[in-house]
Amino acid sequence: MRIPRSRIGLFLVAAAAWAAGTVRLPSKGPDVQWYKGNLHSHTINSDGDSSPDAVARWYKERRYHFLALTDHNYFTDPQGLNAFLGANDRFLLITGEEVTSQHGDAPIHVNAFRLQQTIEPFFAKDVLSTIQSNVDSIRDAGAVPSLNHPQFRWAIDAATLVRVQKLGLFEVFNGHPQTNDEWGLEEMWDSALTAGRELYGIAVDDAHEFKRFGPERSNPGGGWIQVRASELSEHTILAAIERGEFYASTGVNIEEMSRSSGQLSVKVEQKGDRQYRTVFIGKGGRVLARKTGVEATYRLQPGDGYARATITDSAGKKAWVQPVFQDSVP
């Protein structure tokens, strides 16, 4: 019987590896997949209308992969819930708190993820100092900060957001009906990106009401993120979020996404007969390109600074793809 050359080659490689003791056969890197989650929700431990158990069940039953319970100035420890609701690679509760402060009438709320106890809020001399003090406190605790609903009661403007350091995340969409999401949040984001801040935009529910539903209520299911990660663990999910390996959505799903220092590409999941428009935006909020259809790619050009994408479908649903940056901005 004649042995195929391919088998002989594999045998020789394996034999050489065994003999040398230091050579390994090539292996594939870890697979990645999409994980859907919400990073802003409330329970009866602050101003929500339902128990932590009921809130977690709502999301798990609707096939979310992860959830953060972010009660105001209260750490709702999810350890017990994870013990009986958590499921390997299927559902996870991430530690969270909404660190809730204010300056005058301006609400200053900063979510904190990856924590072990309640983080007390700071109150400072002005809006910027209040934001910065709370961001610094969250970072000092080893947690990840995210600025919540910047335009709730018009608390934060673009000039202030630009000056916040070490932030990383902010809410480009918040599902609460009083957060003024449609009034210039993307322009604020571009101001920060143009100023050199590496800031990523998340979409959240900010859900308080799980028992009564209506357009005037802060219900769940309005905004979420899809994170591309190798496993469903708090460390891996948050690390991917901090790298910008996710997109935010109110109803547009992305099948494929490629982000590099030189190019941004997306392929949208087709829903029914909906049409899709992708707008690529760069330095100064300048529109770099517009594409229609389910696939869109943009390669950065000198002077672009960065490129991010907003995808809108014909039903009004959106997705926001995180920016990619040039290695050096001419």
ZIHU-V301985 format. One record per residue. N is the residue number from 0. RES is the residue in three letters. SS is DSSP state (helix for helix, strand for strand, loop for the rest). PHI is phi in degrees with one decimal (NA if undefined). BURIAL is + if it has 16 or more other C-alpha atoms within 10 Angstrom, else -. Layout:
n:N res:RES ss:SS phi:PHI burial:BURIAL
n:N res:RES ss:SS phi:PHI burial:BURIAL
//
This chain:
n:0 res:MET ss:loop phi:NA burial:-
n:1 res:ARG ss:loop phi:-88.4 burial:-
n:2 res:ILE ss:loop phi:-86.1 burial:-
n:3 res:PRO ss:loop phi:-59.3 burial:-
n:4 res:ARG ss:helix phi:-59.4 burial:-
n:5 res:SER ss:helix phi:-61.9 burial:-
n:6 res:ARG ss:helix phi:-69.3 burial:-
n:7 res:ILE ss:helix phi:-62.0 burial:-
n:8 res:GLY ss:helix phi:-62.7 burial:-
n:9 res:LEU ss:helix phi:-63.6 burial:-
n:10 res:PHE ss:helix phi:-63.1 burial:-
n:11 res:LEU ss:helix phi:-64.9 burial:-
n:12 res:VAL ss:helix phi:-63.6 burial:-
n:13 res:ALA ss:helix phi:-65.0 burial:-
n:14 res:ALA ss:helix phi:-64.7 burial:-
n:15 res:ALA ss:helix phi:-64.0 burial:-
n:16 res:ALA ss:helix phi:-63.7 burial:-
n:17 res:TRP ss:helix phi:-64.1 burial:-
n:18 res:ALA ss:helix phi:-69.0 burial:-
n:19 res:ALA ss:helix phi:-75.8 burial:-
n:20 res:GLY ss:loop phi:77.1 burial:-
n:21 res:THR ss:loop phi:-124.5 burial:-
n:22 res:VAL ss:loop phi:-102.7 burial:-
n:23 res:ARG ss:loop phi:-119.0 burial:-
n:24 res:LEU ss:loop phi:-67.2 burial:-
n:25 res:PRO ss:loop phi:-61.4 burial:-
n:26 res:SER ss:loop phi:-131.7 burial:-
n:27 res:LYS ss:loop phi:-81.1 burial:-
n:28 res:GLY ss:loop phi:-72.3 burial:-
n:29 res:PRO ss:loop phi:-64.7 burial:-
n:30 res:ASP ss:loop phi:-71.4 burial:-
n:31 res:VAL ss:loop phi:-121.0 burial:-
n:32 res:GLN ss:strand phi:-148.3 burial:-
n:33 res:TRP ss:strand phi:-87.7 burial:+
n:34 res:TYR ss:strand phi:-124.5 burial:+
n:35 res:LYS ss:strand phi:-93.1 burial:+
n:36 res:GLY ss:strand phi:-156.4 burial:+
n:37 res:ASN ss:strand phi:-121.0 burial:+
n:38 res:LEU ss:loop phi:-109.7 burial:+
n:39 res:HIS ss:loop phi:-153.2 burial:+
n:40 res:SER ss:strand phi:-155.4 burial:+
n:41 res:HIS ss:loop phi:-128.1 burial:+
n:42 res:THR ss:loop phi:-126.2 burial:+
n:43 res:ILE ss:loop phi:-68.4 burial:-
n:44 res:ASN ss:loop phi:-72.6 burial:+
n:45 res:SER ss:loop phi:-134.1 burial:+
n:46 res:ASP ss:loop phi:-116.8 burial:-
n:47 res:GLY ss:loop phi:-85.6 burial:+
n:48 res:ASP ss:loop phi:-104.0 burial:+
n:49 res:SER ss:loop phi:-135.7 burial:+
n:50 res:SER ss:loop phi:-71.8 burial:-
n:51 res:PRO ss:helix phi:-54.3 burial:+
n:52 res:ASP ss:helix phi:-62.7 burial:-
n:53 res:ALA ss:helix phi:-66.4 burial:-
n:54 res:VAL ss:helix phi:-64.3 burial:+
n:55 res:ALA ss:helix phi:-62.1 burial:+
n:56 res:ARG ss:helix phi:-64.0 burial:-
n:57 res:TRP ss:helix phi:-56.6 burial:-
n:58 res:TYR ss:helix phi:-72.8 burial:+
n:59 res:LYS ss:helix phi:-63.8 burial:+
n:60 res:GLU ss:helix phi:-67.5 burial:-
n:61 res:ARG ss:loop phi:-105.3 burial:-
n:62 res:ARG ss:loop phi:69.0 burial:-
n:63 res:TYR ss:loop phi:-71.2 burial:+
n:64 res:HIS ss:loop phi:-94.3 burial:+
n:65 res:PHE ss:strand phi:-147.5 burial:+
n:66 res:LEU ss:strand phi:-151.2 burial:+
n:67 res:ALA ss:strand phi:-112.6 burial:+
n:68 res:LEU ss:loop phi:-88.5 burial:+
n:69 res:THR ss:loop phi:-121.8 burial:+
n:70 res:ASP ss:loop phi:-73.9 burial:+
n:71 res:HIS ss:strand phi:-66.8 burial:+
n:72 res:ASN ss:loop phi:48.7 burial:+
n:73 res:TYR ss:loop phi:-150.5 burial:+
n:74 res:PHE ss:loop phi:-89.5 burial:+
n:75 res:THR ss:loop phi:-83.1 burial:+
n:76 res:ASP ss:loop phi:-65.9 burial:+
n:77 res:PRO ss:loop phi:-88.0 burial:+
n:78 res:GLN ss:helix phi:-57.3 burial:-
n:79 res:GLY ss:helix phi:-64.6 burial:-
n:80 res:LEU ss:helix phi:-64.2 burial:-
n:81 res:ASN ss:helix phi:-63.3 burial:-
n:82 res:ALA ss:helix phi:-64.8 burial:-
n:83 res:PHE ss:helix phi:-119.9 burial:-
n:84 res:LEU ss:helix phi:-103.7 burial:+
n:85 res:GLY ss:loop phi:-63.8 burial:+
n:86 res:ALA ss:strand phi:-143.5 burial:-
n:87 res:ASN ss:loop phi:-53.7 burial:-
n:88 res:ASP ss:loop phi:64.1 burial:-
n:89 res:ARG ss:loop phi:-126.6 burial:+
n:90 res:PHE ss:strand phi:-155.3 burial:+
n:91 res:LEU ss:strand phi:-146.7 burial:+
n:92 res:LEU ss:strand phi:-98.8 burial:+
n:93 res:ILE ss:strand phi:-95.9 burial:+
n:94 res:THR ss:loop phi:-67.2 burial:+
n:95 res:GLY ss:strand phi:-161.3 burial:+
n:96 res:GLU ss:strand phi:-159.5 burial:+
n:97 res:GLU ss:strand phi:-96.4 burial:+
n:98 res:VAL ss:strand phi:-72.6 burial:+
n:99 res:THR ss:strand phi:-112.9 burial:+
n:100 res:SER ss:strand phi:-131.6 burial:+
n:101 res:GLN ss:strand phi:-165.0 burial:+
n:102 res:HIS ss:strand phi:-132.4 burial:+
n:103 res:GLY ss:loop phi:61.3 burial:-
n:104 res:ASP ss:loop phi:-91.7 burial:-
n:105 res:ALA ss:strand phi:-88.3 burial:+
n:106 res:PRO ss:strand phi:-75.2 burial:+
n:107 res:ILE ss:strand phi:-117.8 burial:+
n:108 res:HIS ss:strand phi:-120.1 burial:+
n:109 res:VAL ss:strand phi:-129.3 burial:+
n:110 res:ASN ss:strand phi:-73.4 burial:+
n:111 res:ALA ss:strand phi:-126.5 burial:+
n:112 res:PHE ss:strand phi:-121.5 burial:+
n:113 res:ARG ss:loop phi:68.8 burial:+
n:114 res:LEU ss:loop phi:-139.3 burial:+
n:115 res:GLN ss:loop phi:-122.4 burial:-
n:116 res:GLN ss:loop phi:-157.4 burial:-
n:117 res:THR ss:loop phi:-62.7 burial:+
n:118 res:ILE ss:loop phi:-100.7 burial:+
n:119 res:GLU ss:loop phi:-75.4 burial:-
n:120 res:PRO ss:loop phi:-77.0 burial:+
n:121 res:PHE ss:loop phi:-107.4 burial:+
n:122 res:PHE ss:loop phi:-123.7 burial:+
n:123 res:ALA ss:loop phi:-126.1 burial:-
n:124 res:LYS ss:loop phi:-76.7 burial:-
n:125 res:ASP ss:loop phi:-153.2 burial:-
n:126 res:VAL ss:helix phi:-62.6 burial:+
n:127 res:LEU ss:helix phi:-59.4 burial:+
n:128 res:SER ss:helix phi:-63.5 burial:+
n:129 res:THR ss:helix phi:-67.1 burial:+
n:130 res:ILE ss:helix phi:-60.5 burial:+
n:131 res:GLN ss:helix phi:-62.5 burial:+
n:132 res:SER ss:helix phi:-62.1 burial:+
n:133 res:ASN ss:helix phi:-74.2 burial:+
n:134 res:VAL ss:helix phi:-61.0 burial:+
n:135 res:ASP ss:helix phi:-62.6 burial:+
n:136 res:SER ss:helix phi:-63.3 burial:+
n:137 res:ILE ss:helix phi:-65.8 burial:+
n:138 res:ARG ss:helix phi:-62.6 burial:+
n:139 res:ASP ss:helix phi:-62.7 burial:-
n:140 res:ALA ss:loop phi:-83.7 burial:-
n:141 res:GLY ss:loop phi:80.1 burial:-
n:142 res:ALA ss:loop phi:-101.2 burial:+
n:143 res:VAL ss:strand phi:-106.6 burial:+
n:144 res:PRO ss:strand phi:-90.9 burial:+
n:145 res:SER ss:strand phi:-143.3 burial:+
n:146 res:LEU ss:strand phi:-76.8 burial:+
n:147 res:ASN ss:loop phi:-92.1 burial:+
n:148 res:HIS ss:loop phi:22.6 burial:+
n:149 res:PRO ss:loop phi:-55.6 burial:+
n:150 res:GLN ss:loop phi:-105.3 burial:+
n:151 res:PHE ss:helix phi:-66.1 burial:+
n:152 res:ARG ss:helix phi:56.7 burial:-
n:153 res:TRP ss:helix phi:54.6 burial:-
n:154 res:ALA ss:loop phi:-71.0 burial:+
n:155 res:ILE ss:loop phi:-129.6 burial:+
n:156 res:ASP ss:loop phi:-109.1 burial:-
n:157 res:ALA ss:helix phi:-62.2 burial:+
n:158 res:ALA ss:helix phi:-61.8 burial:-
n:159 res:THR ss:helix phi:-76.9 burial:-
n:160 res:LEU ss:helix phi:-58.1 burial:+
n:161 res:VAL ss:helix phi:-57.7 burial:+
n:162 res:ARG ss:helix phi:-91.9 burial:-
n:163 res:VAL ss:loop phi:-75.6 burial:+
n:164 res:GLN ss:loop phi:-108.2 burial:-
n:165 res:LYS ss:loop phi:60.9 burial:-
n:166 res:LEU ss:loop phi:-84.9 burial:+
n:167 res:GLY ss:loop phi:94.1 burial:+
n:168 res:LEU ss:strand phi:-133.8 burial:+
n:169 res:PHE ss:strand phi:-149.9 burial:+
n:170 res:GLU ss:strand phi:-89.3 burial:+
n:171 res:VAL ss:strand phi:-81.4 burial:+
n:172 res:PHE ss:strand phi:-144.2 burial:+
n:173 res:ASN ss:strand phi:-131.2 burial:+
n:174 res:GLY ss:loop phi:-75.9 burial:+
n:175 res:HIS ss:loop phi:-65.7 burial:+
n:176 res:PRO ss:loop phi:-68.9 burial:-
n:177 res:GLN ss:loop phi:-109.2 burial:-
n:178 res:THR ss:loop phi:-97.5 burial:+
n:179 res:ASN ss:loop phi:55.4 burial:+
n:180 res:ASP ss:loop phi:-66.1 burial:+
n:181 res:GLU ss:loop phi:-86.8 burial:-
n:182 res:TRP ss:loop phi:-112.0 burial:-
n:183 res:GLY ss:loop phi:83.2 burial:-
n:184 res:LEU ss:helix phi:-66.4 burial:+
n:185 res:GLU ss:helix phi:-67.8 burial:+
n:186 res:GLU ss:helix phi:-65.0 burial:-
n:187 res:MET ss:helix phi:-61.2 burial:+
n:188 res:TRP ss:helix phi:-59.5 burial:+
n:189 res:ASP ss:helix phi:-65.3 burial:+
n:190 res:SER ss:helix phi:-62.1 burial:+
n:191 res:ALA ss:helix phi:-68.3 burial:+
n:192 res:LEU ss:helix phi:-64.6 burial:+
n:193 res:THR ss:helix phi:-64.2 burial:+
n:194 res:ALA ss:loop phi:-79.3 burial:-
n:195 res:GLY ss:loop phi:97.3 burial:-
n:196 res:ARG ss:loop phi:-81.3 burial:+
n:197 res:GLU ss:loop phi:-88.2 burial:+
n:198 res:LEU ss:loop phi:-120.2 burial:+
n:199 res:TYR ss:strand phi:-113.4 burial:+
n:200 res:GLY ss:strand phi:-102.7 burial:+
n:201 res:ILE ss:strand phi:-111.4 burial:+
n:202 res:ALA ss:strand phi:-114.0 burial:+
n:203 res:VAL ss:strand phi:-138.5 burial:+
n:204 res:ASP ss:loop phi:-83.5 burial:+
n:205 res:ASP ss:loop phi:52.2 burial:+
n:206 res:ALA ss:strand phi:-77.8 burial:+
n:207 res:HIS ss:loop phi:-118.1 burial:+
n:208 res:GLU ss:strand phi:-116.6 burial:+
n:209 res:PHE ss:loop phi:-118.4 burial:+
n:210 res:LYS ss:loop phi:-108.0 burial:-
n:211 res:ARG ss:loop phi:-128.2 burial:-
n:212 res:PHE ss:loop phi:-122.1 burial:-
n:213 res:GLY ss:loop phi:172.1 burial:-
n:214 res:PRO ss:loop phi:-62.6 burial:-
n:215 res:GLU ss:loop phi:-92.3 burial:-
n:216 res:ARG ss:loop phi:-110.1 burial:+
n:217 res:SER ss:loop phi:-89.1 burial:+
n:218 res:ASN ss:strand phi:-94.0 burial:+
n:219 res:PRO ss:loop phi:-80.8 burial:+
n:220 res:GLY ss:loop phi:96.2 burial:+
n:221 res:GLY ss:loop phi:-89.2 burial:+
n:222 res:GLY ss:loop phi:-147.4 burial:+
n:223 res:TRP ss:strand phi:-156.4 burial:+
n:224 res:ILE ss:strand phi:-124.8 burial:+
n:225 res:GLN ss:strand phi:-117.8 burial:+
n:226 res:VAL ss:strand phi:-104.5 burial:+
n:227 res:ARG ss:strand phi:-97.3 burial:+
n:228 res:ALA ss:strand phi:-147.7 burial:+
n:229 res:SER ss:loop phi:-85.5 burial:+
n:230 res:GLU ss:loop phi:-160.2 burial:+
n:231 res:LEU ss:loop phi:-95.6 burial:+
n:232 res:SER ss:loop phi:-139.9 burial:+
n:233 res:GLU ss:helix phi:-58.3 burial:+
n:234 res:HIS ss:helix phi:-60.8 burial:-
n:235 res:THR ss:helix phi:-70.2 burial:-
n:236 res:ILE ss:helix phi:-64.1 burial:+
n:237 res:LEU ss:helix phi:-68.3 burial:+
n:238 res:ALA ss:helix phi:-63.8 burial:-
n:239 res:ALA ss:helix phi:-65.4 burial:+
n:240 res:ILE ss:helix phi:-62.6 burial:+
n:241 res:GLU ss:helix phi:-66.9 burial:+
n:242 res:ARG ss:loop phi:-89.1 burial:-
n:243 res:GLY ss:loop phi:81.8 burial:+
n:244 res:GLU ss:loop phi:-87.1 burial:+
n:245 res:PHE ss:strand phi:-163.2 burial:+
n:246 res:TYR ss:strand phi:-131.2 burial:+
n:247 res:ALA ss:strand phi:-104.2 burial:+
n:248 res:SER ss:strand phi:-151.6 burial:+
n:249 res:THR ss:loop phi:-116.2 burial:+
n:250 res:GLY ss:loop phi:155.0 burial:+
n:251 res:VAL ss:loop phi:-92.4 burial:+
n:252 res:ASN ss:loop phi:-104.6 burial:+
n:253 res:ILE ss:strand phi:-108.8 burial:+
n:254 res:GLU ss:strand phi:-80.4 burial:-
n:255 res:GLU ss:strand phi:-134.4 burial:-
n:256 res:MET ss:strand phi:-146.6 burial:+
n:257 res:SER ss:strand phi:-128.2 burial:-
n:258 res:ARG ss:strand phi:-124.4 burial:+
n:259 res:SER ss:loop phi:-142.8 burial:-
n:260 res:SER ss:loop phi:-69.2 burial:-
n:261 res:GLY ss:loop phi:-118.9 burial:-
n:262 res:GLN ss:strand phi:-155.7 burial:+
n:263 res:LEU ss:strand phi:-130.7 burial:+
n:264 res:SER ss:strand phi:-134.0 burial:+
n:265 res:VAL ss:strand phi:-139.9 burial:+
n:266 res:LYS ss:strand phi:-132.0 burial:+
n:267 res:VAL ss:strand phi:-89.8 burial:+
n:268 res:GLU ss:loop phi:-76.6 burial:-
n:269 res:GLN ss:loop phi:-74.0 burial:+
n:270 res:LYS ss:loop phi:-116.9 burial:-
n:271 res:GLY ss:loop phi:52.7 burial:-
n:272 res:ASP ss:loop phi:-105.7 burial:-
n:273 res:ARG ss:loop phi:-66.0 burial:-
n:274 res:GLN ss:loop phi:-102.5 burial:-
n:275 res:TYR ss:strand phi:-131.4 burial:+
n:276 res:ARG ss:strand phi:-127.4 burial:+
n:277 res:THR ss:strand phi:-110.4 burial:+
n:278 res:VAL ss:strand phi:-114.0 burial:+
n:279 res:PHE ss:strand phi:-93.6 burial:+
n:280 res:ILE ss:strand phi:-127.3 burial:+
n:281 res:GLY ss:loop phi:-129.4 burial:+
n:282 res:LYS ss:helix phi:-49.7 burial:+
n:283 res:GLY ss:helix phi:76.8 burial:+
n:284 res:GLY ss:helix phi:75.8 burial:+
n:285 res:ARG ss:loop phi:-72.2 burial:-
n:286 res:VAL ss:strand phi:-73.7 burial:-
n:287 res:LEU ss:strand phi:-88.1 burial:+
n:288 res:ALA ss:strand phi:-167.1 burial:-
n:289 res:ARG ss:strand phi:-126.6 burial:+
n:290 res:LYS ss:strand phi:-132.0 burial:-
n:291 res:THR ss:strand phi:-111.1 burial:-
n:292 res:GLY ss:loop phi:107.1 burial:-
n:293 res:VAL ss:loop phi:-89.0 burial:+
n:294 res:GLU ss:strand phi:-122.7 burial:+
n:295 res:ALA ss:strand phi:-151.6 burial:+
n:296 res:THR ss:strand phi:-139.3 burial:+
n:297 res:TYR ss:strand phi:-137.2 burial:+
n:298 res:ARG ss:strand phi:-103.6 burial:-
n:299 res:LEU ss:loop phi:-61.8 burial:+
n:300 res:GLN ss:loop phi:-112.3 burial:+
n:301 res:PRO ss:loop phi:-53.9 burial:-
n:302 res:GLY ss:loop phi:95.7 burial:-
n:303 res:ASP ss:loop phi:-67.0 burial:+
n:304 res:GLY ss:loop phi:79.7 burial:+
n:305 res:TYR ss:strand phi:-158.5 burial:+
n:306 res:ALA ss:strand phi:-142.8 burial:+
n:307 res:ARG ss:strand phi:-126.5 burial:+
n:308 res:ALA ss:strand phi:-137.0 burial:+
n:309 res:THR ss:strand phi:-116.9 burial:+
n:310 res:ILE ss:strand phi:-111.1 burial:+
n:311 res:THR ss:strand phi:-125.1 burial:+
n:312 res:ASP ss:strand phi:-102.6 burial:+
n:313 res:SER ss:loop phi:-71.3 burial:-
n:314 res:ALA ss:loop phi:-95.3 burial:-
n:315 res:GLY ss:loop phi:90.8 burial:-
n:316 res:LYS ss:loop phi:-79.2 burial:-
n:317 res:LYS ss:strand phi:-133.6 burial:+
n:318 res:ALA ss:strand phi:-141.8 burial:+
n:319 res:TRP ss:strand phi:-121.7 burial:+
n:320 res:VAL ss:strand phi:-98.5 burial:+
n:321 res:GLN ss:strand phi:-68.1 burial:+
n:322 res:PRO ss:strand phi:-69.1 burial:+
n:323 res:VAL ss:strand phi:-112.4 burial:+
n:324 res:PHE ss:strand phi:-116.9 burial:+
n:325 res:GLN ss:loop phi:-72.2 burial:+
n:326 res:ASP ss:loop phi:-58.8 burial:-
n:327 res:SER ss:loop phi:-143.1 burial:-
n:328 res:VAL ss:loop phi:-92.5 burial:-
n:329 res:PRO ss:loop phi:-62.0 burial:-
//
